[in-house]
Amino acid sequence: MGATLLAAIALMLILEGCIPLFAPALWREVFLFLTSMKNGQIRYAGLSSVLAGLALLLLLFVWN
């Protein structure tokens, strides 16, 4: 389980690092847009991300 968790964190870091590496101007625009959002909007985006991740994990465990 520990190795799987570390692999998941490593993949997340790789994917999150690709945007500023390959498209720094886009990353800056997105970051500036996020700073202009209200707290409720940011929380909704975070909740949507968590729910999508949980749904993917559920599908993974159901199919295996």
N, CA, C and O atoms as CSV, one atom per row, in Angstrom:
chain,resi,resn,atom,element,x,y,z
A,1,MET,N,N,0.827,-1.195,0.000
A,1,MET,CA,C,0.000,0.000,0.000
A,1,MET,C,C,0.864,1.249,0.000
A,1,MET,O,O,0.536,2.222,-0.679
A,2,GLY,N,N,1.959,1.244,0.744
A,2,GLY,CA,C,2.826,2.410,0.803
A,2,GLY,C,C,3.443,2.743,-0.548
A,2,GLY,O,O,3.536,3.912,-0.924
A,3,ALA,N,N,3.862,1.717,-1.274
A,3,ALA,CA,C,4.455,1.942,-2.596
A,3,ALA,C,C,3.417,2.470,-3.574
A,3,ALA,O,O,3.727,3.306,-4.423
A,4,THR,N,N,2.192,1.987,-3.458
A,4,THR,CA,C,1.118,2.457,-4.338
A,4,THR,C,C,0.806,3.921,-4.058
A,4,THR,O,O,0.606,4.703,-4.988
A,5,LEU,N,N,0.764,4.290,-2.797
A,5,LEU,CA,C,0.503,5.686,-2.431
A,5,LEU,C,C,1.612,6.591,-2.941
A,5,LEU,O,O,1.337,7.668,-3.469
A,6,LEU,N,N,2.850,6.174,-2.792
A,6,LEU,CA,C,3.968,6.973,-3.293
A,6,LEU,C,C,3.937,7.087,-4.811
A,6,LEU,O,O,4.255,8.141,-5.362
A,7,ALA,N,N,3.558,6.016,-5.485
A,7,ALA,CA,C,3.442,6.059,-6.945
A,7,ALA,C,C,2.335,7.023,-7.370
A,7,ALA,O,O,2.494,7.760,-8.344
A,8,ALA,N,N,1.225,7.021,-6.650
A,8,ALA,CA,C,0.123,7.931,-6.969
A,8,ALA,C,C,0.538,9.376,-6.763
A,8,ALA,O,O,0.212,10.233,-7.584
A,9,ILE,N,N,1.246,9.659,-5.690
A,9,ILE,CA,C,1.728,11.024,-5.428
A,9,ILE,C,C,2.738,11.438,-6.493
A,9,ILE,O,O,2.725,12.577,-6.962
A,10,ALA,N,N,3.610,10.510,-6.871
A,10,ALA,CA,C,4.600,10.819,-7.909
A,10,ALA,C,C,3.916,11.142,-9.237
A,10,ALA,O,O,4.307,12.094,-9.913
A,11,LEU,N,N,2.914,10.373,-9.614
A,11,LEU,CA,C,2.179,10.644,-10.858
A,11,LEU,C,C,1.463,11.983,-10.798
A,11,LEU,O,O,1.430,12.713,-11.788
A,12,MET,N,N,0.890,12.312,-9.646
A,12,MET,CA,C,0.221,13.600,-9.485
A,12,MET,C,C,1.214,14.744,-9.671
A,12,MET,O,O,0.914,15.724,-10.353
A,13,LEU,N,N,2.393,14.622,-9.068
A,13,LEU,CA,C,3.410,15.662,-9.201
A,13,LEU,C,C,3.892,15.799,-10.643
A,13,LEU,O,O,4.112,16.910,-11.126
A,14,ILE,N,N,4.053,14.679,-11.320
A,14,ILE,CA,C,4.472,14.713,-12.727
A,14,ILE,C,C,3.431,15.418,-13.573
A,14,ILE,O,O,3.762,16.295,-14.372
A,15,LEU,N,N,2.163,15.036,-13.400
A,15,LEU,CA,C,1.101,15.647,-14.199
A,15,LEU,C,C,0.942,17.131,-13.888
A,15,LEU,O,O,0.767,17.939,-14.800
A,16,GLU,N,N,1.001,17.495,-12.614
A,16,GLU,CA,C,0.868,18.902,-12.255
A,16,GLU,C,C,2.073,19.717,-12.706
A,16,GLU,O,O,1.942,20.918,-12.943
A,17,GLY,N,N,3.221,19.108,-12.829
A,17,GLY,CA,C,4.406,19.822,-13.279
A,17,GLY,C,C,4.458,20.026,-14.784
A,17,GLY,O,O,5.186,20.895,-15.265
A,18,CYS,N,N,3.700,19.240,-15.529
A,18,CYS,CA,C,3.717,19.359,-16.991
A,18,CYS,C,C,3.166,20.698,-17.475
A,18,CYS,O,O,3.679,21.266,-18.439
A,19,ILE,N,N,2.132,21.201,-16.820
A,19,ILE,CA,C,1.524,22.449,-17.291
A,19,ILE,C,C,2.496,23.622,-17.181
A,19,ILE,O,O,2.719,24.303,-18.182
A,20,PRO,N,N,3.086,23.892,-16.009
A,20,PRO,CA,C,4.031,25.012,-15.981
A,20,PRO,C,C,5.301,24.768,-16.799
A,20,PRO,O,O,5.944,25.721,-17.240
A,21,LEU,N,N,5.665,23.504,-17.002
A,21,LEU,CA,C,6.852,23.199,-17.789
A,21,LEU,C,C,6.631,23.491,-19.270
A,21,LEU,O,O,7.468,24.121,-19.915
A,22,PHE,N,N,5.498,23.029,-19.807
A,22,PHE,CA,C,5.257,23.136,-21.247
A,22,PHE,C,C,4.429,24.349,-21.657
A,22,PHE,O,O,4.487,24.769,-22.812
A,23,ALA,N,N,3.661,24.916,-20.734
A,23,ALA,CA,C,2.817,26.073,-21.067
A,23,ALA,C,C,2.795,27.059,-19.902
A,23,ALA,O,O,1.759,27.230,-19.260
A,24,PRO,N,N,3.919,27.706,-19.624
A,24,PRO,CA,C,3.966,28.595,-18.458
A,24,PRO,C,C,3.005,29.780,-18.548
A,24,PRO,O,O,2.466,30.210,-17.528
A,25,ALA,N,N,2.784,30.312,-19.744
A,25,ALA,CA,C,1.864,31.445,-19.881
A,25,ALA,C,C,0.429,31.007,-19.554
A,25,ALA,O,O,-0.303,31.730,-18.879
A,26,LEU,N,N,0.039,29.841,-20.028
A,26,LEU,CA,C,-1.285,29.321,-19.724
A,26,LEU,C,C,-1.434,29.073,-18.235
A,26,LEU,O,O,-2.472,29.390,-17.653
A,27,TRP,N,N,-0.412,28.513,-17.615
A,27,TRP,CA,C,-0.438,28.248,-16.181
A,27,TRP,C,C,-0.620,29.550,-15.414
A,27,TRP,O,O,-1.393,29.602,-14.458
A,28,ARG,N,N,0.080,30.595,-15.821
A,28,ARG,CA,C,-0.033,31.899,-15.158
A,28,ARG,C,C,-1.451,32.457,-15.309
A,28,ARG,O,O,-2.012,32.989,-14.351
A,29,GLU,N,N,-2.036,32.338,-16.511
A,29,GLU,CA,C,-3.399,32.826,-16.737
A,29,GLU,C,C,-4.400,32.080,-15.863
A,29,GLU,O,O,-5.279,32.689,-15.254
A,30,VAL,N,N,-4.261,30.769,-15.806
A,30,VAL,CA,C,-5.166,29.961,-14.986
A,30,VAL,C,C,-5.004,30.325,-13.515
A,30,VAL,O,O,-5.998,30.447,-12.798
A,31,PHE,N,N,-3.780,30.499,-13.061
A,31,PHE,CA,C,-3.530,30.847,-11.666
A,31,PHE,C,C,-4.133,32.207,-11.334
A,31,PHE,O,O,-4.740,32.372,-10.276
A,32,LEU,N,N,-3.972,33.185,-12.229
A,32,LEU,CA,C,-4.565,34.506,-12.001
A,32,LEU,C,C,-6.090,34.423,-11.990
A,32,LEU,O,O,-6.741,35.110,-11.203
A,33,PHE,N,N,-6.660,33.591,-12.853
A,33,PHE,CA,C,-8.108,33.408,-12.860
A,33,PHE,C,C,-8.579,32.819,-11.533
A,33,PHE,O,O,-9.589,33.248,-10.976
A,34,LEU,N,N,-7.834,31.831,-11.034
A,34,LEU,CA,C,-8.212,31.202,-9.766
A,34,LEU,C,C,-8.165,32.195,-8.609
A,34,LEU,O,O,-8.994,32.124,-7.701
A,35,THR,N,N,-7.211,33.117,-8.632
A,35,THR,CA,C,-7.126,34.091,-7.547
A,35,THR,C,C,-8.288,35.073,-7.570
A,35,THR,O,O,-8.580,35.709,-6.557
A,36,SER,N,N,-8.951,35.205,-8.710
A,36,SER,CA,C,-10.090,36.119,-8.792
A,36,SER,C,C,-11.406,35.439,-8.425
A,36,SER,O,O,-12.432,36.109,-8.310
A,37,MET,N,N,-11.394,34.122,-8.241
A,37,MET,CA,C,-12.622,33.391,-7.915
A,37,MET,C,C,-12.972,33.567,-6.443
A,37,MET,O,O,-12.102,33.793,-5.602
A,38,LYS,N,N,-14.251,33.460,-6.155
A,38,LYS,CA,C,-14.717,33.517,-4.769
A,38,LYS,C,C,-14.441,32.174,-4.096
A,38,LYS,O,O,-14.270,31.155,-4.765
A,39,ASN,N,N,-14.401,32.188,-2.763
A,39,ASN,CA,C,-14.099,30.964,-2.009
A,39,ASN,C,C,-15.069,29.838,-2.327
A,39,ASN,O,O,-14.656,28.685,-2.451
A,40,GLY,N,N,-16.353,30.153,-2.462
A,40,GLY,CA,C,-17.343,29.126,-2.766
A,40,GLY,C,C,-17.100,28.466,-4.113
A,40,GLY,O,O,-17.310,27.263,-4.267
A,41,GLN,N,N,-16.657,29.253,-5.090
A,41,GLN,CA,C,-16.370,28.699,-6.411
A,41,GLN,C,C,-15.162,27.767,-6.352
A,41,GLN,O,O,-15.150,26.714,-6.990
A,42,ILE,N,N,-14.160,28.156,-5.594
A,42,ILE,CA,C,-12.962,27.321,-5.456
A,42,ILE,C,C,-13.320,26.029,-4.722
A,42,ILE,O,O,-12.857,24.950,-5.093
A,43,ARG,N,N,-14.145,26.143,-3.682
A,43,ARG,CA,C,-14.562,24.941,-2.948
A,43,ARG,C,C,-15.356,23.998,-3.849
A,43,ARG,O,O,-15.181,22.781,-3.782
A,44,TYR,N,N,-16.226,24.555,-4.689
A,44,TYR,CA,C,-17.015,23.724,-5.603
A,44,TYR,C,C,-16.095,22.994,-6.587
A,44,TYR,O,O,-16.298,21.815,-6.874
A,45,ALA,N,N,-15.086,23.698,-7.098
A,45,ALA,CA,C,-14.130,23.055,-8.008
A,45,ALA,C,C,-13.370,21.946,-7.280
A,45,ALA,O,O,-13.143,20.873,-7.839
A,46,GLY,N,N,-12.981,22.206,-6.039
A,46,GLY,CA,C,-12.295,21.180,-5.249
A,46,GLY,C,C,-13.183,19.984,-4.975
A,46,GLY,O,O,-12.737,18.841,-5.071
A,47,LEU,N,N,-14.448,20.241,-4.632
A,47,LEU,CA,C,-15.391,19.152,-4.395
A,47,LEU,C,C,-15.600,18.329,-5.659
A,47,LEU,O,O,-15.653,17.100,-5.603
A,48,SER,N,N,-15.717,18.999,-6.788
A,48,SER,CA,C,-15.886,18.284,-8.062
A,48,SER,C,C,-14.683,17.396,-8.347
A,48,SER,O,O,-14.838,16.267,-8.813
A,49,SER,N,N,-13.492,17.899,-8.070
A,49,SER,CA,C,-12.276,17.122,-8.285
A,49,SER,C,C,-12.226,15.904,-7.364
A,49,SER,O,O,-11.875,14.806,-7.795
A,50,VAL,N,N,-12.576,16.102,-6.108
A,50,VAL,CA,C,-12.581,14.988,-5.152
A,50,VAL,C,C,-13.595,13.931,-5.573
A,50,VAL,O,O,-13.294,12.738,-5.548
A,51,LEU,N,N,-14.790,14.360,-5.957
A,51,LEU,CA,C,-15.819,13.401,-6.366
A,51,LEU,C,C,-15.418,12.648,-7.631
A,51,LEU,O,O,-15.679,11.451,-7.746
A,52,ALA,N,N,-14.788,13.334,-8.578
A,52,ALA,CA,C,-14.322,12.664,-9.794
A,52,ALA,C,C,-13.250,11.630,-9.450
A,52,ALA,O,O,-13.259,10.522,-9.988
A,53,GLY,N,N,-12.336,11.986,-8.563
A,53,GLY,CA,C,-11.297,11.047,-8.142
A,53,GLY,C,C,-11.875,9.839,-7.423
A,53,GLY,O,O,-11.447,8.709,-7.654
A,54,LEU,N,N,-12.847,10.079,-6.552
A,54,LEU,CA,C,-13.488,8.968,-5.854
A,54,LEU,C,C,-14.235,8.062,-6.824
A,54,LEU,O,O,-14.208,6.840,-6.678
A,55,ALA,N,N,-14.902,8.653,-7.814
A,55,ALA,CA,C,-15.608,7.845,-8.812
A,55,ALA,C,C,-14.633,6.994,-9.603
A,55,ALA,O,O,-14.911,5.826,-9.875
A,56,LEU,N,N,-13.498,7.560,-9.976
A,56,LEU,CA,C,-12.494,6.776,-10.704
A,56,LEU,C,C,-11.945,5.643,-9.849
A,56,LEU,O,O,-11.755,4.530,-10.340
A,57,LEU,N,N,-11.687,5.919,-8.563
A,57,LEU,CA,C,-11.212,4.858,-7.675
A,57,LEU,C,C,-12.263,3.768,-7.513
A,57,LEU,O,O,-11.932,2.583,-7.495
A,58,LEU,N,N,-13.517,4.159,-7.398
A,58,LEU,CA,C,-14.593,3.175,-7.281
A,58,LEU,C,C,-14.651,2.300,-8.525
A,58,LEU,O,O,-14.772,1.079,-8.425
A,59,LEU,N,N,-14.565,2.921,-9.697
A,59,LEU,CA,C,-14.560,2.129,-10.929
A,59,LEU,C,C,-13.363,1.189,-10.986
A,59,LEU,O,O,-13.483,0.049,-11.434
A,60,LEU,N,N,-12.227,1.663,-10.538
A,60,LEU,CA,C,-11.025,0.833,-10.533
A,60,LEU,C,C,-11.206,-0.390,-9.653
A,60,LEU,O,O,-10.853,-1.501,-10.049
A,61,PHE,N,N,-11.751,-0.194,-8.464
A,61,PHE,CA,C,-11.918,-1.312,-7.542
A,61,PHE,C,C,-13.060,-2.230,-7.948
A,61,PHE,O,O,-13.009,-3.427,-7.663
A,62,VAL,N,N,-14.078,-1.711,-8.598
A,62,VAL,CA,C,-15.192,-2.551,-9.055
A,62,VAL,C,C,-14.749,-3.418,-10.218
A,62,VAL,O,O,-15.139,-4.582,-10.301
A,63,TRP,N,N,-13.944,-2.875,-11.114
A,63,TRP,CA,C,-13.507,-3.625,-12.298
A,63,TRP,C,C,-12.404,-4.624,-11.985
A,63,TRP,O,O,-12.158,-5.523,-12.789
A,64,ASN,N,N,-11.747,-4.502,-10.873
A,64,ASN,CA,C,-10.656,-5.439,-10.546
A,64,ASN,C,C,-11.124,-6.492,-9.615
A,64,ASN,O,O,-10.347,-7.366,-9.230
